[in-house]
């Protein structure tokens, strides 16, 4: 009986030590736990919203308190948050360990961290917020047809190598002007490839960003960010 009690006490003592070791390990490699909380304009938590990490390409859902805690986040990381009626927003993690996002309307939201309150607004002209609704009045067979004439500055052309896309106003010395394409956190570098496999009826929203700096050199030609219908309700892992 004494041996059993001692064994139980010993195992209980090990638990906090193990947790502390995990914290120490994260501190050594420069990573940390990053907390995201999402609420509506009245401060009510928004659950089951998708938060993805760009580097690890893993996706999580906010809990009933509107919170998700992500382990092993570094300053070089960034998050992709899927906001209702708005689509994707990208959050660089440098210098932060928590953010609170308040969704104010169909086009506005606020991101608050420990340092400052940043006001952000999506530009309706570079976003198709509700693709399924648009398809009811403007049918399209593929992504090229869907985007044709819908996003100012986005040009889609057919060349000898197939379909290509580029964003007006971006110059490059490499000769490649195609924007990076991000689908639910996964990146692709060929518009023609994506146009070949992506079912337009699976798309929820599309946003075109001229400044893709958060993706480094890969985003130098801009970014086309696509959110599928499944990503807004199901947890994903790549």
C-alpha atoms as an extended CHARMM CRD file, in Angstrom:
* protein
*
       238  EXT
         1         1  UNK       CA              0.0000000000        0.0000000000        0.0000000000  PROA      1               0.0000000000
         2         2  UNK       CA              2.8230000000        2.4030000000        0.8400000000  PROA      2               0.0000000000
         3         3  UNK       CA              4.4950000000        1.6960000000       -2.4920000000  PROA      3               0.0000000000
         4         4  UNK       CA              1.2890000000        2.5070000000       -4.3840000000  PROA      4               0.0000000000
         5         5  UNK       CA              0.7930000000        5.7980000000       -2.5250000000  PROA      5               0.0000000000
         6         6  UNK       CA              4.3990000000        6.8020000000       -3.1020000000  PROA      6               0.0000000000
         7         7  UNK       CA              4.0820000000        6.0000000000       -6.7870000000  PROA      7               0.0000000000
         8         8  UNK       CA              0.9670000000        8.1610000000       -7.1190000000  PROA      8               0.0000000000
         9         9  UNK       CA              2.5800000000       11.0680000000       -5.2630000000  PROA      9               0.0000000000
        10        10  UNK       CA              5.6940000000       10.7920000000       -7.4230000000  PROA      10              0.0000000000
        11        11  UNK       CA              3.6920000000       10.8690000000      -10.6470000000  PROA      11              0.0000000000
        12        12  UNK       CA              1.7490000000       13.9200000000       -9.4610000000  PROA      12              0.0000000000
        13        13  UNK       CA              4.9700000000       15.7460000000       -8.6830000000  PROA      13              0.0000000000
        14        14  UNK       CA              6.2560000000       15.0190000000      -12.1740000000  PROA      14              0.0000000000
        15        15  UNK       CA              3.3680000000       16.7260000000      -13.9630000000  PROA      15              0.0000000000
        16        16  UNK       CA              4.2110000000       20.3630000000      -13.1710000000  PROA      16              0.0000000000
        17        17  UNK       CA              7.8840000000       19.6700000000      -13.8160000000  PROA      17              0.0000000000
        18        18  UNK       CA              7.0640000000       18.3040000000      -17.2520000000  PROA      18              0.0000000000
        19        19  UNK       CA              4.9170000000       21.3410000000      -18.0650000000  PROA      19              0.0000000000
        20        20  UNK       CA              7.7070000000       23.6530000000      -16.9330000000  PROA      20              0.0000000000
        21        21  UNK       CA             10.1890000000       21.7440000000      -19.0660000000  PROA      21              0.0000000000
        22        22  UNK       CA              7.9560000000       22.3230000000      -22.0920000000  PROA      22              0.0000000000
        23        23  UNK       CA              7.8780000000       26.0510000000      -21.3660000000  PROA      23              0.0000000000
        24        24  UNK       CA             11.6660000000       26.0810000000      -20.9620000000  PROA      24              0.0000000000
        25        25  UNK       CA             12.1070000000       24.2020000000      -24.2440000000  PROA      25              0.0000000000
        26        26  UNK       CA              9.9270000000       26.7530000000      -26.0530000000  PROA      26              0.0000000000
        27        27  UNK       CA             11.9000000000       29.6260000000      -24.5640000000  PROA      27              0.0000000000
        28        28  UNK       CA             15.2010000000       28.0550000000      -25.6490000000  PROA      28              0.0000000000
        29        29  UNK       CA             14.1930000000       27.7220000000      -29.2950000000  PROA      29              0.0000000000
        30        30  UNK       CA             12.5560000000       31.1580000000      -29.3690000000  PROA      30              0.0000000000
        31        31  UNK       CA              8.9790000000       29.9060000000      -29.6330000000  PROA      31              0.0000000000
        32        32  UNK       CA              6.0270000000       30.5180000000      -27.3570000000  PROA      32              0.0000000000
        33        33  UNK       CA              2.3340000000       29.8660000000      -26.8610000000  PROA      33              0.0000000000
        34        34  UNK       CA              0.2590000000       32.3340000000      -28.8950000000  PROA      34              0.0000000000
        35        35  UNK       CA             -3.3510000000       33.0550000000      -27.9360000000  PROA      35              0.0000000000
        36        36  UNK       CA             -6.0410000000       34.3000000000      -30.3160000000  PROA      36              0.0000000000
        37        37  UNK       CA             -9.4790000000       35.4210000000      -29.1240000000  PROA      37              0.0000000000
        38        38  UNK       CA            -12.2590000000       36.3710000000      -31.5450000000  PROA      38              0.0000000000
        39        39  UNK       CA            -15.4090000000       38.2300000000      -30.4710000000  PROA      39              0.0000000000
        40        40  UNK       CA            -18.2690000000       40.0700000000      -32.1770000000  PROA      40              0.0000000000
        41        41  UNK       CA            -19.0110000000       43.7870000000      -31.8340000000  PROA      41              0.0000000000
        42        42  UNK       CA            -20.8030000000       43.1590000000      -28.5280000000  PROA      42              0.0000000000
        43        43  UNK       CA            -17.8710000000       41.2070000000      -27.1050000000  PROA      43              0.0000000000
        44        44  UNK       CA            -19.5790000000       37.8260000000      -27.4910000000  PROA      44              0.0000000000
        45        45  UNK       CA            -17.1010000000       34.9840000000      -28.2130000000  PROA      45              0.0000000000
        46        46  UNK       CA            -17.1710000000       33.5090000000      -31.7170000000  PROA      46              0.0000000000
        47        47  UNK       CA            -16.5560000000       29.7630000000      -31.6560000000  PROA      47              0.0000000000
        48        48  UNK       CA            -15.6030000000       27.3110000000      -34.4200000000  PROA      48              0.0000000000
        49        49  UNK       CA            -13.6770000000       29.9010000000      -36.4320000000  PROA      49              0.0000000000
        50        50  UNK       CA            -10.5980000000       28.7100000000      -38.3150000000  PROA      50              0.0000000000
        51        51  UNK       CA             -7.1010000000       29.8710000000      -37.3320000000  PROA      51              0.0000000000
        52        52  UNK       CA             -4.1760000000       28.5090000000      -39.3720000000  PROA      52              0.0000000000
        53        53  UNK       CA             -0.4090000000       28.7570000000      -39.0520000000  PROA      53              0.0000000000
        54        54  UNK       CA              1.3870000000       29.6350000000      -42.2890000000  PROA      54              0.0000000000
        55        55  UNK       CA              4.7050000000       27.9380000000      -41.4190000000  PROA      55              0.0000000000
        56        56  UNK       CA              3.4080000000       24.6080000000      -40.0860000000  PROA      56              0.0000000000
        57        57  UNK       CA              0.2380000000       24.6430000000      -42.2200000000  PROA      57              0.0000000000
        58        58  UNK       CA             -1.9150000000       23.3940000000      -39.3500000000  PROA      58              0.0000000000
        59        59  UNK       CA             -5.4410000000       24.5850000000      -38.6660000000  PROA      59              0.0000000000
        60        60  UNK       CA             -7.4230000000       24.8990000000      -35.4360000000  PROA      60              0.0000000000
        61        61  UNK       CA            -10.8780000000       26.0420000000      -34.3270000000  PROA      61              0.0000000000
        62        62  UNK       CA            -11.7040000000       28.6100000000      -31.6470000000  PROA      62              0.0000000000
        63        63  UNK       CA            -13.4320000000       27.1210000000      -28.5900000000  PROA      63              0.0000000000
        64        64  UNK       CA            -16.7330000000       28.2160000000      -27.0040000000  PROA      64              0.0000000000
        65        65  UNK       CA            -14.8950000000       31.1530000000      -25.4230000000  PROA      65              0.0000000000
        66        66  UNK       CA            -13.6660000000       32.2560000000      -28.8400000000  PROA      66              0.0000000000
        67        67  UNK       CA            -10.1010000000       31.2860000000      -27.9340000000  PROA      67              0.0000000000
        68        68  UNK       CA             -7.4380000000       29.1230000000      -29.5300000000  PROA      68              0.0000000000
        69        69  UNK       CA             -3.9590000000       28.6190000000      -28.0440000000  PROA      69              0.0000000000
        70        70  UNK       CA             -1.1950000000       27.7600000000      -30.5100000000  PROA      70              0.0000000000
        71        71  UNK       CA              2.0260000000       26.1400000000      -29.2970000000  PROA      71              0.0000000000
        72        72  UNK       CA              5.5120000000       26.6560000000      -30.6870000000  PROA      72              0.0000000000
        73        73  UNK       CA              4.9270000000       30.0200000000      -32.3630000000  PROA      73              0.0000000000
        74        74  UNK       CA              8.0200000000       32.0360000000      -33.3750000000  PROA      74              0.0000000000
        75        75  UNK       CA              8.4430000000       35.7040000000      -34.3430000000  PROA      75              0.0000000000
        76        76  UNK       CA              8.8360000000       34.6530000000      -37.9670000000  PROA      76              0.0000000000
        77        77  UNK       CA              5.4170000000       32.9750000000      -37.9420000000  PROA      77              0.0000000000
        78        78  UNK       CA              2.1590000000       34.4390000000      -39.1510000000  PROA      78              0.0000000000
        79        79  UNK       CA             -1.4260000000       33.3220000000      -38.7360000000  PROA      79              0.0000000000
        80        80  UNK       CA             -4.3530000000       33.1680000000      -41.1310000000  PROA      80              0.0000000000
        81        81  UNK       CA             -7.6990000000       33.8850000000      -39.4710000000  PROA      81              0.0000000000
        82        82  UNK       CA            -10.9650000000       33.2270000000      -41.3130000000  PROA      82              0.0000000000
        83        83  UNK       CA            -13.4890000000       35.8950000000      -40.2550000000  PROA      83              0.0000000000
        84        84  UNK       CA            -17.2330000000       35.5250000000      -40.9450000000  PROA      84              0.0000000000
        85        85  UNK       CA            -18.4160000000       37.4590000000      -44.0230000000  PROA      85              0.0000000000
        86        86  UNK       CA            -14.9320000000       38.9730000000      -44.4270000000  PROA      86              0.0000000000
        87        87  UNK       CA            -12.6670000000       36.0830000000      -45.3480000000  PROA      87              0.0000000000
        88        88  UNK       CA             -8.9950000000       35.7650000000      -44.5050000000  PROA      88              0.0000000000
        89        89  UNK       CA             -6.8570000000       38.1660000000      -42.5350000000  PROA      89              0.0000000000
        90        90  UNK       CA             -3.1570000000       37.6430000000      -41.8730000000  PROA      90              0.0000000000
        91        91  UNK       CA             -1.5110000000       38.3900000000      -38.5230000000  PROA      91              0.0000000000
        92        92  UNK       CA              2.3000000000       38.5700000000      -38.1720000000  PROA      92              0.0000000000
        93        93  UNK       CA              3.3340000000       37.1360000000      -34.7860000000  PROA      93              0.0000000000
        94        94  UNK       CA              6.5290000000       39.1800000000      -34.3120000000  PROA      94              0.0000000000
        95        95  UNK       CA              6.6640000000       40.7500000000      -30.8500000000  PROA      95              0.0000000000
        96        96  UNK       CA              3.2640000000       39.4220000000      -29.7700000000  PROA      96              0.0000000000
        97        97  UNK       CA              1.9890000000       36.5250000000      -27.7070000000  PROA      97              0.0000000000
        98        98  UNK       CA             -1.7490000000       37.2540000000      -27.9010000000  PROA      98              0.0000000000
        99        99  UNK       CA             -4.3010000000       39.1650000000      -29.9710000000  PROA      99              0.0000000000
       100       100  UNK       CA             -8.0120000000       39.8320000000      -29.6970000000  PROA      100             0.0000000000
       101       101  UNK       CA             -9.9930000000       40.3140000000      -32.8940000000  PROA      101             0.0000000000
       102       102  UNK       CA            -13.3180000000       42.1570000000      -32.7340000000  PROA      102             0.0000000000
       103       103  UNK       CA            -15.5370000000       41.6800000000      -35.7830000000  PROA      103             0.0000000000
       104       104  UNK       CA            -17.4370000000       44.9580000000      -36.1460000000  PROA      104             0.0000000000
       105       105  UNK       CA            -19.3350000000       44.5280000000      -39.4330000000  PROA      105             0.0000000000
       106       106  UNK       CA            -19.2240000000       42.6670000000      -42.7410000000  PROA      106             0.0000000000
       107       107  UNK       CA            -16.1650000000       44.6330000000      -43.8540000000  PROA      107             0.0000000000
       108       108  UNK       CA            -14.5600000000       45.9200000000      -40.6520000000  PROA      108             0.0000000000
       109       109  UNK       CA            -12.6890000000       44.3750000000      -37.7780000000  PROA      109             0.0000000000
       110       110  UNK       CA            -10.2020000000       45.4300000000      -35.1110000000  PROA      110             0.0000000000
       111       111  UNK       CA             -7.1060000000       43.5860000000      -33.9480000000  PROA      111             0.0000000000
       112       112  UNK       CA             -6.0130000000       44.4460000000      -30.4280000000  PROA      112             0.0000000000
       113       113  UNK       CA             -2.7410000000       43.3390000000      -28.8730000000  PROA      113             0.0000000000
       114       114  UNK       CA             -0.9200000000       44.3140000000      -25.7150000000  PROA      114             0.0000000000
       115       115  UNK       CA              0.7670000000       47.2490000000      -27.4250000000  PROA      115             0.0000000000
       116       116  UNK       CA             -1.8330000000       49.0010000000      -29.5120000000  PROA      116             0.0000000000
       117       117  UNK       CA             -5.2010000000       48.9090000000      -31.2230000000  PROA      117             0.0000000000
       118       118  UNK       CA             -4.8930000000       48.6660000000      -34.9800000000  PROA      118             0.0000000000
       119       119  UNK       CA             -7.8580000000       49.5500000000      -37.1780000000  PROA      119             0.0000000000
       120       120  UNK       CA             -8.0930000000       47.4570000000      -40.3060000000  PROA      120             0.0000000000
       121       121  UNK       CA            -10.6100000000       47.4680000000      -43.1140000000  PROA      121             0.0000000000
       122       122  UNK       CA            -10.8710000000       45.1320000000      -46.0740000000  PROA      122             0.0000000000
       123       123  UNK       CA            -11.1900000000       46.7910000000      -49.4380000000  PROA      123             0.0000000000
       124       124  UNK       CA            -14.4680000000       45.6050000000      -51.0180000000  PROA      124             0.0000000000
       125       125  UNK       CA            -13.0600000000       46.2060000000      -54.5130000000  PROA      125             0.0000000000
       126       126  UNK       CA            -10.3750000000       43.5190000000      -54.1320000000  PROA      126             0.0000000000
       127       127  UNK       CA            -12.5860000000       40.9430000000      -52.4260000000  PROA      127             0.0000000000
       128       128  UNK       CA            -15.3330000000       38.5700000000      -53.5060000000  PROA      128             0.0000000000
       129       129  UNK       CA            -16.8200000000       37.8770000000      -50.0860000000  PROA      129             0.0000000000
       130       130  UNK       CA            -19.5650000000       35.4390000000      -51.1050000000  PROA      130             0.0000000000
       131       131  UNK       CA            -18.7000000000       33.3270000000      -54.1410000000  PROA      131             0.0000000000
       132       132  UNK       CA            -21.6900000000       30.9080000000      -53.8590000000  PROA      132             0.0000000000
       133       133  UNK       CA            -24.0960000000       33.8630000000      -53.9800000000  PROA      133             0.0000000000
       134       134  UNK       CA            -22.2910000000       35.3780000000      -56.9740000000  PROA      134             0.0000000000
       135       135  UNK       CA            -22.4100000000       32.0780000000      -58.8800000000  PROA      135             0.0000000000
       136       136  UNK       CA            -26.2250000000       32.1680000000      -58.7420000000  PROA      136             0.0000000000
       137       137  UNK       CA            -26.2980000000       35.1720000000      -61.0670000000  PROA      137             0.0000000000
       138       138  UNK       CA            -22.9020000000       34.8260000000      -62.7660000000  PROA      138             0.0000000000
       139       139  UNK       CA            -22.0830000000       31.1680000000      -63.5040000000  PROA      139             0.0000000000
       140       140  UNK       CA            -18.4270000000       30.2510000000      -64.0480000000  PROA      140             0.0000000000
       141       141  UNK       CA            -16.8020000000       26.9930000000      -65.1340000000  PROA      141             0.0000000000
       142       142  UNK       CA            -13.4270000000       27.6600000000      -63.5470000000  PROA      142             0.0000000000
       143       143  UNK       CA            -11.4170000000       30.1440000000      -61.4860000000  PROA      143             0.0000000000
       144       144  UNK       CA            -10.3560000000       32.1380000000      -64.5520000000  PROA      144             0.0000000000
       145       145  UNK       CA            -13.9740000000       32.7630000000      -65.5540000000  PROA      145             0.0000000000
       146       146  UNK       CA            -14.9180000000       33.5270000000      -61.9670000000  PROA      146             0.0000000000
       147       147  UNK       CA            -12.2530000000       36.2300000000      -61.5700000000  PROA      147             0.0000000000
       148       148  UNK       CA            -12.4540000000       37.6940000000      -65.0640000000  PROA      148             0.0000000000
       149       149  UNK       CA            -13.3030000000       41.3930000000      -64.7620000000  PROA      149             0.0000000000
       150       150  UNK       CA            -14.2060000000       41.1190000000      -61.0780000000  PROA      150             0.0000000000
       151       151  UNK       CA            -11.0360000000       42.3540000000      -59.3280000000  PROA      151             0.0000000000
       152       152  UNK       CA             -9.5960000000       45.7220000000      -60.4630000000  PROA      152             0.0000000000
       153       153  UNK       CA             -5.9670000000       45.3650000000      -61.5220000000  PROA      153             0.0000000000
       154       154  UNK       CA             -6.0130000000       41.5540000000      -61.7780000000  PROA      154             0.0000000000
       155       155  UNK       CA             -5.3080000000       40.3700000000      -65.3160000000  PROA      155             0.0000000000
       156       156  UNK       CA             -5.6910000000       36.7960000000      -66.5290000000  PROA      156             0.0000000000
       157       157  UNK       CA             -4.2440000000       35.9460000000      -69.9420000000  PROA      157             0.0000000000
       158       158  UNK       CA             -3.7750000000       32.8570000000      -72.0910000000  PROA      158             0.0000000000
       159       159  UNK       CA             -0.2370000000       32.3250000000      -73.3780000000  PROA      159             0.0000000000
       160       160  UNK       CA              1.8560000000       29.5640000000      -74.9160000000  PROA      160             0.0000000000
       161       161  UNK       CA              2.3600000000       27.9890000000      -71.4790000000  PROA      161             0.0000000000
       162       162  UNK       CA             -1.2930000000       28.2380000000      -70.4780000000  PROA      162             0.0000000000
       163       163  UNK       CA             -3.2080000000       30.6420000000      -68.2610000000  PROA      163             0.0000000000
       164       164  UNK       CA             -1.2670000000       33.2060000000      -66.2560000000  PROA      164             0.0000000000
       165       165  UNK       CA             -2.3460000000       35.8730000000      -63.7780000000  PROA      165             0.0000000000
       166       166  UNK       CA             -0.6960000000       39.1180000000      -62.7590000000  PROA      166             0.0000000000
       167       167  UNK       CA             -1.5570000000       42.1680000000      -60.6850000000  PROA      167             0.0000000000
       168       168  UNK       CA             -1.2330000000       45.5750000000      -62.3530000000  PROA      168             0.0000000000
       169       169  UNK       CA              1.5020000000       47.8170000000      -60.9430000000  PROA      169             0.0000000000
       170       170  UNK       CA              3.9060000000       45.0300000000      -59.9390000000  PROA      170             0.0000000000
       171       171  UNK       CA              7.2610000000       44.8940000000      -61.7160000000  PROA      171             0.0000000000
       172       172  UNK       CA              9.8340000000       42.1370000000      -61.3900000000  PROA      172             0.0000000000
       173       173  UNK       CA             13.3810000000       41.5430000000      -62.5840000000  PROA      173             0.0000000000
       174       174  UNK       CA             12.9120000000       37.7660000000      -62.6940000000  PROA      174             0.0000000000
       175       175  UNK       CA             10.3690000000       37.8030000000      -65.5110000000  PROA      175             0.0000000000
       176       176  UNK       CA              7.8080000000       35.9080000000      -63.4250000000  PROA      176             0.0000000000
       177       177  UNK       CA              4.8520000000       38.1490000000      -62.6120000000  PROA      177             0.0000000000
       178       178  UNK       CA              2.4230000000       35.5440000000      -61.3070000000  PROA      178             0.0000000000
       179       179  UNK       CA              1.0710000000       36.1620000000      -57.8060000000  PROA      179             0.0000000000
       180       180  UNK       CA              1.3040000000       33.5470000000      -55.0960000000  PROA      180             0.0000000000
       181       181  UNK       CA             -1.9600000000       31.6660000000      -54.6020000000  PROA      181             0.0000000000
       182       182  UNK       CA             -2.9800000000       30.6010000000      -51.0900000000  PROA      182             0.0000000000
       183       183  UNK       CA             -5.8600000000       28.1380000000      -50.6590000000  PROA      183             0.0000000000
       184       184  UNK       CA             -6.8200000000       27.4880000000      -47.0220000000  PROA      184             0.0000000000
       185       185  UNK       CA             -3.2210000000       28.0850000000      -45.9630000000  PROA      185             0.0000000000
       186       186  UNK       CA             -1.6500000000       25.9670000000      -48.7270000000  PROA      186             0.0000000000
       187       187  UNK       CA              0.4950000000       27.8630000000      -51.2360000000  PROA      187             0.0000000000
       188       188  UNK       CA              0.6800000000       27.4140000000      -55.0220000000  PROA      188             0.0000000000
       189       189  UNK       CA              2.7550000000       29.3200000000      -57.5770000000  PROA      189             0.0000000000
       190       190  UNK       CA              0.9270000000       28.5020000000      -60.8070000000  PROA      190             0.0000000000
       191       191  UNK       CA             -2.4790000000       29.9760000000      -61.6270000000  PROA      191             0.0000000000
       192       192  UNK       CA             -2.8790000000       27.4790000000      -64.4490000000  PROA      192             0.0000000000
       193       193  UNK       CA             -2.3620000000       24.5770000000      -62.0170000000  PROA      193             0.0000000000
       194       194  UNK       CA             -4.9320000000       25.8840000000      -59.5510000000  PROA      194             0.0000000000
       195       195  UNK       CA             -7.4010000000       26.6760000000      -62.3190000000  PROA      195             0.0000000000
       196       196  UNK       CA             -7.1710000000       23.0430000000      -63.4120000000  PROA      196             0.0000000000
       197       197  UNK       CA             -8.1240000000       21.3910000000      -60.1340000000  PROA      197             0.0000000000
       198       198  UNK       CA            -10.0860000000       23.9080000000      -58.0490000000  PROA      198             0.0000000000
       199       199  UNK       CA            -13.8790000000       23.5670000000      -58.1760000000  PROA      199             0.0000000000
       200       200  UNK       CA            -15.3390000000       27.0810000000      -58.1330000000  PROA      200             0.0000000000
       201       201  UNK       CA            -18.3900000000       25.7810000000      -56.2600000000  PROA      201             0.0000000000
       202       202  UNK       CA            -16.1310000000       24.8760000000      -53.3230000000  PROA      202             0.0000000000
       203       203  UNK       CA            -14.9560000000       28.5000000000      -52.8980000000  PROA      203             0.0000000000
       204       204  UNK       CA            -16.3770000000       30.7490000000      -50.1880000000  PROA      204             0.0000000000
       205       205  UNK       CA            -14.3330000000       33.9310000000      -50.7190000000  PROA      205             0.0000000000
       206       206  UNK       CA            -11.4050000000       35.3670000000      -52.6910000000  PROA      206             0.0000000000
       207       207  UNK       CA             -9.1350000000       38.2740000000      -51.7960000000  PROA      207             0.0000000000
       208       208  UNK       CA             -6.3590000000       39.7870000000      -53.9200000000  PROA      208             0.0000000000
       209       209  UNK       CA             -3.4940000000       41.5500000000      -52.1280000000  PROA      209             0.0000000000
       210       210  UNK       CA             -0.9180000000       43.5810000000      -54.0230000000  PROA      210             0.0000000000
       211       211  UNK       CA              1.3910000000       43.5790000000      -50.9970000000  PROA      211             0.0000000000
       212       212  UNK       CA              2.3490000000       39.9870000000      -50.1730000000  PROA      212             0.0000000000
       213       213  UNK       CA              5.3770000000       40.8850000000      -48.0580000000  PROA      213             0.0000000000
       214       214  UNK       CA              4.4340000000       38.5390000000      -45.2410000000  PROA      214             0.0000000000
       215       215  UNK       CA              5.2050000000       35.6390000000      -47.6140000000  PROA      215             0.0000000000
       216       216  UNK       CA              8.6950000000       36.9730000000      -48.3180000000  PROA      216             0.0000000000
       217       217  UNK       CA              9.9910000000       36.8180000000      -51.8770000000  PROA      217             0.0000000000
       218       218  UNK       CA              7.2600000000       34.3440000000      -52.8080000000  PROA      218             0.0000000000
       219       219  UNK       CA              4.6850000000       37.0800000000      -52.2710000000  PROA      219             0.0000000000
       220       220  UNK       CA              6.5960000000       39.7740000000      -54.1660000000  PROA      220             0.0000000000
       221       221  UNK       CA              4.1180000000       39.6130000000      -57.0610000000  PROA      221             0.0000000000
       222       222  UNK       CA              1.1020000000       39.8300000000      -54.7800000000  PROA      222             0.0000000000
       223       223  UNK       CA             -1.1590000000       37.1390000000      -53.3660000000  PROA      223             0.0000000000
       224       224  UNK       CA             -4.5260000000       35.6500000000      -54.3020000000  PROA      224             0.0000000000
       225       225  UNK       CA             -6.0660000000       34.2910000000      -51.0970000000  PROA      225             0.0000000000
       226       226  UNK       CA             -8.8500000000       31.7280000000      -51.5110000000  PROA      226             0.0000000000
       227       227  UNK       CA            -10.9990000000       30.3850000000      -48.6820000000  PROA      227             0.0000000000
       228       228  UNK       CA            -13.0530000000       27.2740000000      -49.3970000000  PROA      228             0.0000000000
       229       229  UNK       CA            -16.4460000000       26.5280000000      -47.9020000000  PROA      229             0.0000000000
       230       230  UNK       CA            -15.0870000000       23.5270000000      -45.9610000000  PROA      230             0.0000000000
       231       231  UNK       CA            -12.3950000000       25.6110000000      -44.2540000000  PROA      231             0.0000000000
       232       232  UNK       CA            -15.0100000000       27.6720000000      -42.4360000000  PROA      232             0.0000000000
       233       233  UNK       CA            -16.4810000000       24.6880000000      -40.5860000000  PROA      233             0.0000000000
       234       234  UNK       CA            -14.0210000000       21.7840000000      -40.4680000000  PROA      234             0.0000000000
       235       235  UNK       CA            -10.6300000000       21.4300000000      -38.7420000000  PROA      235             0.0000000000
       236       236  UNK       CA             -7.8150000000       20.7700000000      -41.2110000000  PROA      236             0.0000000000
       237       237  UNK       CA             -4.2600000000       19.4910000000      -40.9300000000  PROA      237             0.0000000000
       238       238  UNK       CA             -1.7030000000       19.3950000000      -43.7390000000  PROA      238             0.0000000000
